[in-house]
């Protein structure tokens, strides 16, 4: 689905208003046609016990950049959820601005494959990765209460 300017802005407002994004201090800067750009201001509250940015923060912005990029290509009534996220950490960061760029590599009927890079404000590569997403109607996604593997 091709997003016009109004749809793109509405999508960004919706996502930026999510409780998770507000909690993390993360925002979508741009999104459309299989790509996305996000920013996250990382302060001391996101550091690990070792005094550097916790790896989960880079993973979070990467996962979001990938999902939003794919989300710009979904049809009405479709959603996507991450089923695999692979990340390579290149450099550590103590605090500062993280910028993530996500791009769709493949959009199939039930899966999507995306790639993202996370950099600091100076352009230093922090992490790079790929993710695979399941594309479905909202009712097609299994929830925790349906995933009990004990027999």
N, CA, C and O atoms as a GROMACS GRO file, in nm:
protein
  604
    1UNK      N    1   0.084  -0.117   0.000
    1UNK     CA    2   0.000   0.000   0.000
    1UNK      C    3   0.090   0.124   0.000
    1UNK      O    4   0.180   0.134   0.083
    2UNK      N    5   0.066   0.215  -0.089
    2UNK     CA    6   0.143   0.339  -0.096
    2UNK      C    7   0.079   0.441  -0.003
    2UNK      O    8  -0.041   0.467  -0.010
    3UNK      N    9   0.161   0.499   0.083
    3UNK     CA   10   0.112   0.598   0.179
    3UNK      C   11   0.121   0.737   0.120
    3UNK      O   12   0.225   0.777   0.067
    4UNK      N   13   0.010   0.812   0.128
    4UNK     CA   14   0.018   0.953   0.091
    4UNK      C   15   0.070   1.030   0.213
    4UNK      O   16   0.086   0.972   0.321
    5UNK      N   17   0.097   1.157   0.197
    5UNK     CA   18   0.156   1.236   0.304
    5UNK      C   19   0.071   1.236   0.431
    5UNK      O   20   0.124   1.225   0.541
    6UNK      N   21  -0.060   1.246   0.417
    6UNK     CA   22  -0.149   1.245   0.533
    6UNK      C   23  -0.147   1.111   0.605
    6UNK      O   24  -0.146   1.108   0.728
    7UNK      N   25  -0.147   1.002   0.530
    7UNK     CA   26  -0.140   0.869   0.592
    7UNK      C   27  -0.007   0.849   0.663
    7UNK      O   28  -0.002   0.794   0.774
    8UNK      N   29   0.100   0.892   0.601
    8UNK     CA   30   0.233   0.880   0.660
    8UNK      C   31   0.240   0.956   0.792
    8UNK      O   32   0.291   0.903   0.891
    9UNK      N   33   0.190   1.078   0.794
    9UNK     CA   34   0.191   1.158   0.917
    9UNK      C   35   0.102   1.097   1.024
    9UNK      O   36   0.138   1.098   1.142
   10UNK      N   37  -0.014   1.043   0.985
   10UNK     CA   38  -0.104   0.977   1.081
   10UNK      C   39  -0.038   0.853   1.140
   10UNK      O   40  -0.049   0.828   1.260
   11UNK      N   41   0.032   0.776   1.057
   11UNK     CA   42   0.103   0.657   1.105
   11UNK      C   43   0.209   0.698   1.207
   11UNK      O   44   0.222   0.635   1.312
   12UNK      N   45   0.284   0.800   1.176
   12UNK     CA   46   0.390   0.844   1.267
   12UNK      C   47   0.332   0.895   1.400
   12UNK      O   48   0.388   0.868   1.506
   13UNK      N   49   0.221   0.969   1.396
   13UNK     CA   50   0.156   1.017   1.519
   13UNK      C   51   0.108   0.899   1.603
   13UNK      O   52   0.126   0.898   1.725
   14UNK      N   53   0.046   0.800   1.538
   14UNK     CA   54  -0.004   0.682   1.608
   14UNK      C   55   0.109   0.608   1.678
   14UNK      O   56   0.100   0.578   1.797
   15UNK      N   57   0.215   0.580   1.605
   15UNK     CA   58   0.328   0.507   1.662
   15UNK      C   59   0.397   0.588   1.771
   15UNK      O   60   0.427   0.534   1.878
   16UNK      N   61   0.422   0.714   1.746
   16UNK     CA   62   0.492   0.797   1.845
   16UNK      C   63   0.411   0.814   1.973
   16UNK      O   64   0.467   0.846   2.078
   17UNK      N   65   0.279   0.793   1.967
   17UNK     CA   66   0.194   0.802   2.084
   17UNK      C   67   0.185   0.673   2.163
   17UNK      O   68   0.116   0.667   2.265
   18UNK      N   69   0.253   0.570   2.119
   18UNK     CA   70   0.246   0.440   2.189
   18UNK      C   71   0.315   0.450   2.324
   18UNK      O   72   0.416   0.519   2.337
   19UNK      N   73   0.261   0.383   2.426
   19UNK     CA   74   0.322   0.388   2.560
   19UNK      C   75   0.469   0.342   2.559
   19UNK      O   76   0.551   0.401   2.630
   20UNK      N   77   0.502   0.240   2.482
   20UNK     CA   78   0.640   0.191   2.477
   20UNK      C   79   0.734   0.299   2.423
   20UNK      O   80   0.840   0.323   2.479
   21UNK      N   81   0.694   0.364   2.314
   21UNK     CA   82   0.779   0.466   2.253
   21UNK      C   83   0.797   0.584   2.349
   21UNK      O   84   0.907   0.636   2.363
   22UNK      N   85   0.688   0.625   2.415
   22UNK     CA   86   0.698   0.735   2.510
   22UNK      C   87   0.788   0.697   2.627
   22UNK      O   88   0.869   0.778   2.672
   23UNK      N   89   0.774   0.575   2.677
   23UNK     CA   90   0.855   0.528   2.789
   23UNK      C   91   1.005   0.526   2.753
   23UNK      O   92   1.089   0.566   2.833
   24UNK      N   93   1.036   0.477   2.633
   24UNK     CA   94   1.175   0.467   2.590
   24UNK      C   95   1.233   0.599   2.540
   24UNK      O   96   1.354   0.612   2.526
   25UNK      N   97   1.147   0.698   2.515
   25UNK     CA   98   1.194   0.823   2.457
   25UNK      C   99   1.232   0.806   2.311
   25UNK      O  100   1.324   0.872   2.262
   26UNK      N  101   1.160   0.718   2.242
   26UNK     CA  102   1.189   0.684   2.102
   26UNK      C  103   1.083   0.750   2.013
   26UNK      O  104   0.966   0.758   2.050
   27UNK      N  105   1.126   0.796   1.896
   27UNK     CA  106   1.029   0.854   1.804
   27UNK      C  107   1.061   0.820   1.660
   27UNK      O  108   1.177   0.805   1.621
   28UNK      N  109   0.955   0.808   1.581
   28UNK     CA  110   0.969   0.789   1.437
   28UNK      C  111   0.991   0.926   1.376
   28UNK      O  112   0.912   1.018   1.397
   29UNK      N  113   1.099   0.938   1.301
   29UNK     CA  114   1.130   1.063   1.233
   29UNK      C  115   1.068   1.064   1.095
   29UNK      O  116   1.017   1.167   1.049
   30UNK      N  117   1.071   0.948   1.028
   30UNK     CA  118   1.017   0.937   0.892
   30UNK      C  119   0.985   0.790   0.866
   30UNK      O  120   1.046   0.700   0.923
   31UNK      N  121   0.888   0.769   0.777
   31UNK     CA  122   0.851   0.633   0.737
   31UNK      C  123   0.776   0.638   0.606
   31UNK      O  124   0.699   0.732   0.581
   32UNK      N  125   0.797   0.538   0.521
   32UNK     CA  126   0.724   0.529   0.396
   32UNK      C  127   0.795   0.443   0.294
   32UNK      O  128   0.918   0.436   0.293
   33UNK      N  129   0.717   0.377   0.209
   33UNK     CA  130   0.769   0.296   0.098
   33UNK      C  131   0.877   0.197   0.140
   33UNK      O  132   0.981   0.187   0.075
   34UNK      N  133   0.853   0.124   0.250
   34UNK     CA  134   0.946   0.019   0.290
   34UNK      C  135   1.069   0.065   0.362
   34UNK      O  136   1.171  -0.005   0.363
   35UNK      N  137   1.063   0.183   0.424
   35UNK     CA  138   1.178   0.235   0.498
   35UNK      C  139   1.129   0.310   0.621
   35UNK      O  140   1.012   0.349   0.629
   36UNK      N  141   1.219   0.328   0.716
   36UNK     CA  142   1.185   0.406   0.835
   36UNK      C  143   1.311   0.467   0.894
   36UNK      O  144   1.422   0.417   0.872
   37UNK      N  145   1.293   0.574   0.971
   37UNK     CA  146   1.400   0.638   1.046
   37UNK      C  147   1.346   0.668   1.185
   37UNK      O  148   1.239   0.726   1.201
   38UNK      N  149   1.422   0.626   1.286
   38UNK     CA  150   1.384   0.648   1.425
   38UNK      C  151   1.498   0.712   1.502
   38UNK      O  152   1.615   0.701   1.465
   39UNK      N  153   1.461   0.779   1.612
   39UNK     CA  154   1.559   0.842   1.700
   39UNK      C  155   1.525   0.806   1.844
   39UNK      O  156   1.408   0.798   1.881
   40UNK      N  157   1.627   0.785   1.923
   40UNK     CA  158   1.611   0.756   2.065
   40UNK      C  159   1.720   0.829   2.141
   40UNK      O  160   1.838   0.817   2.109
   41UNK      N  161   1.679   0.906   2.241
   41UNK     CA  162   1.774   0.977   2.325
   41UNK      C  163   1.806   0.887   2.445
   41UNK      O  164   1.721   0.864   2.531
   42UNK      N  165   1.928   0.835   2.450
   42UNK     CA  166   1.969   0.740   2.553
   42UNK      C  167   2.046   0.812   2.663
   42UNK      O  168   2.151   0.870   2.640
   43UNK      N  169   1.991   0.806   2.783
   43UNK     CA  170   2.056   0.865   2.899
   43UNK      C  171   2.105   0.758   2.996
   43UNK      O  172   2.102   0.639   2.963
   44UNK      N  173   2.150   0.799   3.112
   44UNK     CA  174   2.205   0.704   3.210
   44UNK      C  175   2.103   0.598   3.254
   44UNK      O  176   2.143   0.489   3.295
   45UNK      N  177   1.975   0.629   3.246
   45UNK     CA  178   1.872   0.533   3.287
   45UNK      C  179   1.866   0.411   3.196
   45UNK      O  180   1.802   0.312   3.230
   46UNK      N  181   1.932   0.416   3.080
   46UNK     CA  182   1.933   0.303   2.986
   46UNK      C  183   2.069   0.233   2.983
   46UNK      O  184   2.096   0.153   2.893
   47UNK      N  185   2.153   0.263   3.080
   47UNK     CA  186   2.285   0.200   3.086
   47UNK      C  187   2.279   0.065   3.158
   47UNK      O  188   2.193   0.042   3.243
   48UNK      N  189   2.370  -0.021   3.122
   48UNK     CA  190   2.386  -0.149   3.192
   48UNK      C  191   2.463  -0.125   3.322
   48UNK      O  192   2.503  -0.013   3.351
   49UNK      N  193   2.483  -0.230   3.398
   49UNK     CA  194   2.561  -0.217   3.521
   49UNK      C  195   2.707  -0.184   3.493
   49UNK      O  196   2.781  -0.148   3.585
   50UNK      N  197   2.749  -0.194   3.366
   50UNK     CA  198   2.887  -0.165   3.328
   50UNK      C  199   2.906  -0.021   3.282
   50UNK      O  200   3.016   0.017   3.239
   51UNK      N  201   2.800   0.061   3.290
   51UNK     CA  202   2.812   0.202   3.255
   51UNK      C  203   2.806   0.230   3.107
   51UNK      O  204   2.845   0.338   3.063
   52UNK      N  205   2.757   0.134   3.028
   52UNK     CA  206   2.738   0.159   2.885
   52UNK      C  207   2.593   0.130   2.848
   52UNK      O  208   2.520   0.066   2.925
   53UNK      N  209   2.553   0.175   2.734
   53UNK     CA  210   2.416   0.154   2.688
   53UNK      C  211   2.385   0.005   2.688
   53UNK      O  212   2.462  -0.075   2.635
   54UNK      N  213   2.272  -0.033   2.746
   54UNK     CA  214   2.231  -0.173   2.747
   54UNK      C  215   2.201  -0.217   2.604
   54UNK      O  216   2.135  -0.144   2.529
   55UNK      N  217   2.248  -0.335   2.566
   55UNK     CA  218   2.227  -0.386   2.430
   55UNK      C  219   2.081  -0.396   2.390
   55UNK      O  220   2.048  -0.390   2.272
   56UNK      N  221   1.994  -0.414   2.489
   56UNK     CA  222   1.851  -0.422   2.459
   56UNK      C  223   1.795  -0.294   2.403
   56UNK      O  224   1.693  -0.296   2.333
   57UNK      N  225   1.859  -0.181   2.432
   57UNK     CA  226   1.813  -0.052   2.379
   57UNK      C  227   1.838  -0.046   2.228
   57UNK      O  228   1.750  -0.007   2.152
   58UNK      N  229   1.957  -0.085   2.186
   58UNK     CA  230   1.987  -0.089   2.041
   58UNK      C  231   1.897  -0.191   1.972
   58UNK      O  232   1.850  -0.168   1.861
   59UNK      N  233   1.873  -0.305   2.038
   59UNK     CA  234   1.785  -0.407   1.981
   59UNK      C  235   1.642  -0.354   1.968
   59UNK      O  236   1.574  -0.383   1.870
   60UNK      N  237   1.597  -0.276   2.065
   60UNK     CA  238   1.461  -0.222   2.062
   60UNK      C  239   1.442  -0.125   1.946
   60UNK      O  240   1.344  -0.134   1.873
   61UNK      N  241   1.535  -0.031   1.930
   61UNK     CA  242   1.519   0.066   1.821
   61UNK      C  243   1.535  -0.004   1.686
   61UNK      O  244   1.470   0.034   1.588
   62UNK      N  245   1.621  -0.106   1.680
   62UNK     CA  246   1.638  -0.180   1.556
   62UNK      C  247   1.510  -0.257   1.521
   62UNK      O  248   1.464  -0.252   1.407
   63UNK      N  249   1.453  -0.327   1.617
   63UNK     CA  250   1.330  -0.403   1.595
   63UNK      C  251   1.219  -0.310   1.549
   63UNK      O  252   1.142  -0.343   1.459
   64UNK      N  253   1.210  -0.194   1.611
   64UNK     CA  254   1.107  -0.097   1.573
   64UNK      C  255   1.129  -0.043   1.433
   64UNK      O  256   1.034  -0.031   1.356
   65UNK      N  257   1.253  -0.011   1.398
   65UNK     CA  258   1.282   0.040   1.263
   65UNK      C  259   1.245  -0.062   1.158
   65UNK      O  260   1.190  -0.028   1.053
   66UNK      N  261   1.275  -0.189   1.186
   66UNK     CA  262   1.241  -0.296   1.090
   66UNK      C  263   1.090  -0.312   1.077
   66UNK      O  264   1.038  -0.319   0.966
   67UNK      N  265   1.020  -0.319   1.190
   67UNK     CA  266   0.876  -0.340   1.187
   67UNK      C  267   0.802  -0.225   1.123
   67UNK      O  268   0.705  -0.247   1.049
   68UNK      N  269   0.844  -0.103   1.149
   68UNK     CA  270   0.777   0.013   1.089
   68UNK      C  271   0.802   0.018   0.939
   68UNK      O  272   0.711   0.049   0.862
   69UNK      N  273   0.924  -0.012   0.897
   69UNK     CA  274   0.953  -0.014   0.753
   69UNK      C  275   0.860  -0.113   0.682
   69UNK      O  276   0.801  -0.080   0.579
   70UNK      N  277   0.847  -0.233   0.738
   70UNK     CA  278   0.756  -0.331   0.678
   70UNK      C  279   0.611  -0.286   0.690
   70UNK      O  280   0.531  -0.307   0.599
   71UNK      N  281   0.578  -0.225   0.803
   71UNK     CA  282   0.440  -0.177   0.823
   71UNK      C  283   0.394  -0.080   0.718
   71UNK      O  284   0.274  -0.071   0.691
   72UNK      N  285   0.486  -0.006   0.657
   72UNK     CA  286   0.446   0.089   0.552
   72UNK      C  287   0.402   0.018   0.425
   72UNK      O  288   0.344   0.080   0.336
   73UNK      N  289   0.429  -0.112   0.415
   73UNK     CA  290   0.391  -0.189   0.296
   73UNK      C  291   0.272  -0.282   0.319
   73UNK      O  292   0.233  -0.356   0.228
   74UNK      N  293   0.215  -0.279   0.438
   74UNK     CA  294   0.103  -0.368   0.469
   74UNK      C  295  -0.027  -0.315   0.409
   74UNK      O  296  -0.045  -0.195   0.390
   75UNK      N  297  -0.116  -0.408   0.381
   75UNK     CA  298  -0.250  -0.373   0.332
   75UNK      C  299  -0.340  -0.349   0.453
   75UNK      O  300  -0.306  -0.387   0.565
   76UNK      N  301  -0.454  -0.288   0.430
   76UNK     CA  302  -0.551  -0.266   0.537
   76UNK      C  303  -0.588  -0.401   0.598
   76UNK      O  304  -0.614  -0.498   0.526
   77UNK      N  305  -0.589  -0.408   0.731
   77UNK     CA  306  -0.625  -0.531   0.801
   77UNK      C  307  -0.508  -0.623   0.828
   77UNK      O  308  -0.526  -0.728   0.891
   78UNK      N  309  -0.388  -0.588   0.782
   78UNK     CA  310  -0.269  -0.670   0.808
   78UNK      C  311  -0.187  -0.608   0.920
   78UNK      O  312  -0.184  -0.487   0.937
   79UNK      N  313  -0.119  -0.695   0.996
   79UNK     CA  314  -0.022  -0.652   1.095
   79UNK      C  315   0.103  -0.736   1.074
   79UNK      O  316   0.099  -0.839   1.006
   80UNK      N  317   0.213  -0.693   1.132
   80UNK     CA  318   0.335  -0.774   1.129
   80UNK      C  319   0.392  -0.782   1.269
   80UNK      O  320   0.388  -0.686   1.346
   81UNK      N  321   0.446  -0.899   1.301
   81UNK     CA  322   0.511  -0.920   1.430
   81UNK      C  323   0.646  -0.986   1.405
   81UNK      O  324   0.660  -1.069   1.316
   82UNK      N  325   0.743  -0.948   1.484
   82UNK     CA  326   0.878  -1.002   1.470
   82UNK      C  327   0.881  -1.146   1.519
   82UNK      O  328   0.833  -1.177   1.628
   83UNK      N  329   0.939  -1.234   1.436
   83UNK     CA  330   0.959  -1.374   1.478
   83UNK      C  331   1.107  -1.406   1.492
   83UNK      O  332   1.143  -1.508   1.551
   84UNK      N  333   1.195  -1.321   1.438
   84UNK     CA  334   1.338  -1.341   1.451
   84UNK      C  335   1.407  -1.206   1.438
   84UNK      O  336   1.378  -1.129   1.346
   85UNK      N  337   1.499  -1.179   1.529
   85UNK     CA  338   1.580  -1.058   1.524
   85UNK      C  339   1.724  -1.098   1.548
   85UNK      O  340   1.757  -1.156   1.651
   86UNK      N  341   1.810  -1.068   1.451
   86UNK     CA  342   1.953  -1.096   1.463
   86UNK      C  343   2.026  -0.964   1.462
   86UNK      O  344   2.005  -0.880   1.374
   87UNK      N  345   2.114  -0.946   1.559
   87UNK     CA  346   2.182  -0.819   1.574
   87UNK      C  347   2.331  -0.842   1.600
   87UNK      O  348   2.369  -0.930   1.676
   88UNK      N  349   2.412  -0.764   1.535
   88UNK     CA  350   2.556  -0.762   1.560
   88UNK      C  351   2.589  -0.626   1.619
   88UNK      O  352   2.563  -0.522   1.559
   89UNK      N  353   2.648  -0.628   1.738
   89UNK     CA  354   2.690  -0.505   1.805
   89UNK      C  355   2.831  -0.471   1.757
   89UNK      O  356   2.921  -0.554   1.765
   90UNK      N  357   2.849  -0.350   1.709
   90UNK     CA  358   2.976  -0.307   1.651
   90UNK      C  359   3.056  -0.222   1.749
   90UNK      O  360   3.177  -0.240   1.762
   91UNK      N  361   2.989  -0.131   1.818
   91UNK     CA  362   3.057  -0.035   1.905
   91UNK      C  363   2.966  -0.004   2.024
   91UNK      O  364   2.844  -0.008   2.012
   92UNK      N  365   3.026   0.026   2.138
   92UNK     CA  366   2.949   0.063   2.257
   92UNK      C  367   2.923   0.213   2.259
   92UNK      O  368   2.995   0.292   2.196
   93UNK      N  369   2.821   0.250   2.332
   93UNK     CA  370   2.784   0.390   2.350
   93UNK      C  371   2.745   0.406   2.496
   93UNK      O  372   2.675   0.321   2.551
   94UNK      N  373   2.789   0.513   2.559
   94UNK     CA  374   2.752   0.536   2.699
   94UNK      C  375   2.614   0.600   2.705
   94UNK      O  376   2.524   0.548   2.772
   95UNK      N  377   2.596   0.711   2.635
   95UNK     CA  378   2.468   0.778   2.624
   95UNK      C  379   2.472   0.871   2.505
   95UNK      O  380   2.580   0.901   2.452
   96UNK      N  381   2.357   0.918   2.464
   96UNK     CA  382   2.349   1.007   2.350
   96UNK      C  383   2.236   0.967   2.256
   96UNK      O  384   2.148   0.889   2.293
   97UNK      N  385   2.239   1.020   2.137
   97UNK     CA  386   2.132   0.996   2.040
   97UNK      C  387   2.162   0.871   1.958
   97UNK      O  388   2.272   0.855   1.904
   98UNK      N  389   2.064   0.784   1.950
   98UNK     CA  390   2.070   0.669   1.859
   98UNK      C  391   1.978   0.698   1.742
   98UNK      O  392   1.866   0.745   1.760
   99UNK      N  393   2.026   0.668   1.622
   99UNK     CA  394   1.946   0.683   1.501
   99UNK      C  395   1.942   0.548   1.432
   99UNK      O  396   2.045   0.485   1.411
  100UNK      N  397   1.823   0.503   1.396
  100UNK     CA  398   1.807   0.374   1.329
  100UNK      C  399   1.739   0.394   1.195
  100UNK      O  400   1.643   0.471   1.183
  101UNK      N  401   1.790   0.325   1.095
  101UNK     CA  402   1.733   0.326   0.960
  101UNK      C  403   1.693   0.183   0.928
  101UNK      O  404   1.776   0.093   0.930
  102UNK      N  405   1.566   0.162   0.897
  102UNK     CA  406   1.517   0.031   0.860
  102UNK      C  407   1.476   0.027   0.715
  102UNK      O  408   1.424   0.125   0.662
  103UNK      N  409   1.498  -0.089   0.649
  103UNK     CA  410   1.459  -0.107   0.508
  103UNK      C  411   1.405  -0.247   0.488
  103UNK      O  412   1.454  -0.343   0.548
  104UNK      N  413   1.304  -0.258   0.404
  104UNK     CA  414   1.248  -0.388   0.369
  104UNK      C  415   1.333  -0.450   0.260
  104UNK      O  416   1.362  -0.386   0.159
  105UNK      N  417   1.373  -0.575   0.280
  105UNK     CA  418   1.446  -0.652   0.180
  105UNK      C  419   1.349  -0.734   0.097
  105UNK      O  420   1.363  -0.747  -0.024
  106UNK      N  421   1.248  -0.792   0.166
  106UNK     CA  422   1.150  -0.878   0.100
  106UNK      C  423   1.016  -0.865   0.171
  106UNK      O  424   1.010  -0.868   0.294
  107UNK      N  425   0.909  -0.852   0.094
  107UNK     CA  426   0.773  -0.850   0.147
  107UNK      C  427   0.697  -0.959   0.074
  107UNK      O  428   0.660  -0.943  -0.042
  108UNK      N  429   0.672  -1.071   0.143
  108UNK     CA  430   0.596  -1.180   0.085
  108UNK      C  431   0.452  -1.176   0.134
  108UNK      O  432   0.409  -1.077   0.194
  109UNK      N  433   0.378  -1.283   0.107
  109UNK     CA  434   0.238  -1.286   0.149
  109UNK      C  435   0.222  -1.311   0.298
  109UNK      O  436   0.125  -1.265   0.359
  110UNK      N  437   0.316  -1.385   0.359
  110UNK     CA  438   0.306  -1.414   0.503
  110UNK      C  439   0.431  -1.377   0.582
  110UNK      O  440   0.429  -1.382   0.705
  111UNK      N  441   0.538  -1.341   0.515
  111UNK     CA  442   0.660  -1.303   0.586
  111UNK      C  443   0.723  -1.180   0.521
  111UNK      O  444   0.700  -1.149   0.404
  112UNK      N  445   0.801  -1.113   0.601
  112UNK     CA  446   0.880  -1.000   0.552
  112UNK      C  447   1.018  -1.009   0.612
  112UNK      O  448   1.034  -1.054   0.726
  113UNK      N  449   1.118  -0.967   0.537
  113UNK     CA  450   1.256  -0.965   0.584
  113UNK      C  451   1.305  -0.821   0.574
  113UNK      O  452   1.288  -0.754   0.472
  114UNK      N  453   1.366  -0.774   0.682
  114UNK     CA  454   1.409  -0.636   0.689
  114UNK      C  455   1.552  -0.627   0.741
  114UNK      O  456   1.606  -0.723   0.798
  115UNK      N  457   1.613  -0.511   0.720
  115UNK     CA  458   1.749  -0.485   0.765
  115UNK      C  459   1.752  -0.348   0.829
  115UNK      O  460   1.679  -0.258   0.787
  116UNK      N  461   1.836  -0.332   0.931
  116UNK     CA  462   1.847  -0.200   0.995
  116UNK      C  463   1.990  -0.176   1.043
  116UNK      O  464   2.065  -0.269   1.071
  117UNK      N  465   2.023  -0.049   1.051
  117UNK     CA  466   2.149  -0.004   1.109
  117UNK      C  467   2.118   0.095   1.219
  117UNK      O  468   2.025   0.176   1.207
  118UNK      N  469   2.195   0.089   1.326
  118UNK     CA  470   2.184   0.184   1.437
  118UNK      C  471   2.316   0.257   1.447
  118UNK      O  472   2.422   0.196   1.454
  119UNK      N  473   2.310   0.390   1.448
  119UNK     CA  474   2.429   0.475   1.456
  119UNK      C  475   2.410   0.578   1.566
  119UNK      O  476   2.298   0.605   1.610
  120UNK      N  477   2.521   0.635   1.610
  120UNK     CA  478   2.511   0.747   1.703
  120UNK      C  479   2.500   0.876   1.622
  120UNK      O  480   2.502   0.873   1.499
  121UNK      N  481   2.490   0.990   1.691
  121UNK     CA  482   2.470   1.118   1.622
  121UNK      C  483   2.587   1.155   1.532
  121UNK      O  484   2.568   1.230   1.436
  122UNK      N  485   2.707   1.105   1.561
  122UNK     CA  486   2.824   1.134   1.478
  122UNK      C  487   2.834   1.040   1.357
  122UNK      O  488   2.922   1.056   1.273
  123UNK      N  489   2.743   0.943   1.350
  123UNK     CA  490   2.744   0.849   1.237
  123UNK      C  491   2.819   0.720   1.264
  123UNK      O  492   2.830   0.636   1.174
  124UNK      N  493   2.870   0.701   1.384
  124UNK     CA  494   2.941   0.579   1.418
  124UNK      C  495   2.843   0.462   1.426
  124UNK      O  496   2.739   0.472   1.492
  125UNK      N  497   2.876   0.353   1.358
  125UNK     CA  498   2.789   0.235   1.359
  125UNK      C  499   2.791   0.172   1.498
  125UNK      O  500   2.897   0.139   1.550
  126UNK      N  501   2.673   0.157   1.556
  126UNK     CA  502   2.658   0.093   1.687
  126UNK      C  503   2.617  -0.053   1.668
  126UNK      O  504   2.669  -0.141   1.737
  127UNK      N  505   2.524  -0.079   1.577
  127UNK     CA  506   2.476  -0.216   1.555
  127UNK      C  507   2.415  -0.227   1.415
  127UNK      O  508   2.370  -0.128   1.357
  128UNK      N  509   2.414  -0.348   1.365
  128UNK     CA  510   2.350  -0.378   1.237
  128UNK      C  511   2.277  -0.511   1.254
  128UNK      O  512   2.321  -0.596   1.331
  129UNK      N  513   2.167  -0.528   1.184
  129UNK     CA  514   2.094  -0.653   1.199
  129UNK      C  515   1.984  -0.671   1.096
  129UNK      O  516   1.959  -0.586   1.011
  130UNK      N  517   1.919  -0.786   1.109
  130UNK     CA  518   1.807  -0.823   1.021
  130UNK      C  519   1.696  -0.882   1.106
  130UNK      O  520   1.720  -0.932   1.216
  131UNK      N  521   1.577  -0.876   1.054
  131UNK     CA  522   1.466  -0.941   1.123
  131UNK      C  523   1.371  -1.003   1.022
  131UNK      O  524   1.363  -0.963   0.906
  132UNK      N  525   1.299  -1.103   1.070
  132UNK     CA  526   1.194  -1.169   0.994
  132UNK      C  527   1.064  -1.143   1.068
  132UNK      O  528   1.057  -1.151   1.190
  133UNK      N  529   0.960  -1.113   0.991
  133UNK     CA  530   0.830  -1.081   1.049
  133UNK      C  531   0.723  -1.172   0.991
  133UNK      O  532   0.730  -1.213   0.875
  134UNK      N  533   0.626  -1.205   1.074
  134UNK     CA  534   0.507  -1.278   1.031
  134UNK      C  535   0.401  -1.174   0.997
  134UNK      O  536   0.375  -1.084   1.076
  135UNK      N  537   0.340  -1.187   0.880
  135UNK     CA  538   0.234  -1.096   0.836
  135UNK      C  539   0.101  -1.170   0.847
  135UNK      O  540   0.086  -1.281   0.796
  136UNK      N  541   0.005  -1.107   0.913
  136UNK     CA  542  -0.120  -1.175   0.943
  136UNK      C  543  -0.230  -1.073   0.969
  136UNK      O  544  -0.205  -0.953   0.979
  137UNK      N  545  -0.352  -1.123   0.981
  137UNK     CA  546  -0.460  -1.044   1.039
  137UNK      C  547  -0.437  -1.046   1.190
  137UNK      O  548  -0.373  -1.138   1.240
  138UNK      N  549  -0.486  -0.947   1.265
  138UNK     CA  550  -0.460  -0.944   1.410
  138UNK      C  551  -0.497  -1.073   1.482
  138UNK      O  552  -0.426  -1.113   1.574
  139UNK      N  553  -0.604  -1.140   1.443
  139UNK     CA  554  -0.646  -1.264   1.508
  139UNK      C  555  -0.555  -1.382   1.479
  139UNK      O  556  -0.569  -1.486   1.544
  140UNK      N  557  -0.464  -1.370   1.384
  140UNK     CA  558  -0.376  -1.480   1.349
  140UNK      C  559  -0.249  -1.487   1.432
  140UNK      O  560  -0.168  -1.578   1.413
  141UNK      N  561  -0.231  -1.395   1.524
  141UNK     CA  562  -0.111  -1.392   1.608
  141UNK      C  563  -0.139  -1.465   1.739
  141UNK      O  564  -0.234  -1.433   1.809
  142UNK      N  565  -0.056  -1.563   1.770
  142UNK     CA  566  -0.072  -1.639   1.895
  142UNK      C  567  -0.028  -1.555   2.013
  142UNK      O  568   0.074  -1.488   2.009
  143UNK      N  569  -0.107  -1.561   2.118
  143UNK     CA  570  -0.077  -1.489   2.241
  143UNK      C  571  -0.025  -1.589   2.344
  143UNK      O  572  -0.040  -1.710   2.326
  144UNK      N  573   0.036  -1.538   2.451
  144UNK     CA  574   0.101  -1.623   2.550
  144UNK      C  575   0.009  -1.733   2.604
  144UNK      O  576   0.053  -1.846   2.622
  145UNK      N  577  -0.116  -1.701   2.628
  145UNK     CA  578  -0.207  -1.802   2.683
  145UNK      C  579  -0.231  -1.917   2.586
  145UNK      O  580  -0.279  -2.023   2.627
  146UNK      N  581  -0.200  -1.898   2.459
  146UNK     CA  582  -0.216  -2.004   2.358
  146UNK      C  583  -0.087  -2.081   2.334
  146UNK      O  584  -0.087  -2.180   2.260
  147UNK      N  585   0.021  -2.038   2.394
  147UNK     CA  586   0.152  -2.094   2.364
  147UNK      C  587   0.205  -2.189   2.472
  147UNK      O  588   0.324  -2.220   2.473
  148UNK      N  589   0.122  -2.235   2.560
  148UNK     CA  590   0.166  -2.326   2.666
  148UNK      C  591   0.216  -2.454   2.603
  148UNK      O  592   0.140  -2.526   2.538
  149UNK      N  593   0.344  -2.483   2.622
  149UNK     CA  594   0.407  -2.601   2.559
  149UNK      C  595   0.411  -2.721   2.653
  149UNK      O  596   0.451  -2.830   2.611
  150UNK      N  597   0.369  -2.704   2.777
  150UNK     CA  598   0.369  -2.817   2.870
  150UNK      C  599   0.257  -2.912   2.835
  150UNK      O  600   0.144  -2.870   2.808
  151UNK      N  601   0.288  -3.041   2.836
  151UNK     CA  602   0.185  -3.141   2.805
  151UNK      C  603   0.156  -3.227   2.925
  151UNK      O  604   0.072  -3.317   2.917
   0.00000   0.00000   0.00000
